[in-house]
């Protein structure tokens, strides 16, 4: 691996287009690149009133995840979420670090 340990890895606007298994694999890959105290920042769409418009009218399907769903994905990849921030009007930003118990 030629990539040095990273202190911050940002994953913007990807999770809304991938199924859970792919999201966990992406988190596993980025966790392996983290410095011991590094963080992963994920920005994604949350459930909102425009879901149907984007999915059906524009034929732009998205996977909208609740904070609980995002937490389960991160936990499956050995990460613990340290904060959630609403990104109005329909997004969420979560910050995670390596799970200290694993």
Residue pairs with C-beta under 8 A, 6 or more apart in sequence:
1 33
3 33
5 33
5 34
5 35
5 36
5 38
6 33
6 34
6 35
6 38
7 34
7 35
7 37
7 38
7 39
8 38
8 39
8 40
8 41
9 30
9 33
9 34
9 38
9 39
9 40
9 41
10 40
10 41
10 43
11 26
11 30
11 40
11 41
11 42
11 43
12 43
13 43
13 44
14 26
14 44
15 23
15 42
15 44
15 45
15 63
15 65
15 70
15 73
16 44
16 45
16 62
16 63
16 64
16 65
17 62
17 63
18 26
18 63
19 63
20 73
23 73
24 73
24 76
24 77
27 40
27 73
27 74
27 76
27 77
27 79
27 96
28 77
28 78
30 40
31 40
31 77
31 78
31 79
31 98
34 40
34 97
34 98
36 98
37 97
38 97
38 98
39 82
39 95
39 96
39 97
40 79
40 95
40 96
40 97
41 93
41 94
41 95
42 70
42 74
42 93
42 94
42 96
43 87
43 91
43 92
43 93
44 65
44 70
44 91
44 92
45 62
45 64
45 65
45 90
45 91
45 92
46 64
46 65
46 66
46 67
46 86
46 90
46 91
46 92
47 64
47 65
47 66
47 90
48 64
48 89
48 90
49 90
50 90
51 62
51 64
54 60
54 61
54 62
55 61
55 62
64 90
65 73
67 84
67 92
67 94
70 81
70 84
70 92
70 94
71 81
71 94
74 80
74 81
74 94
74 96
75 99
78 98
78 99
78 102
79 96
79 97
79 98
79 99
80 96
80 97
80 98
80 99
80 100
81 94
81 95
81 96
82 95
82 96
82 97
83 94
83 95
84 92
84 93
84 94
85 92
85 93
85 94
86 92
87 93
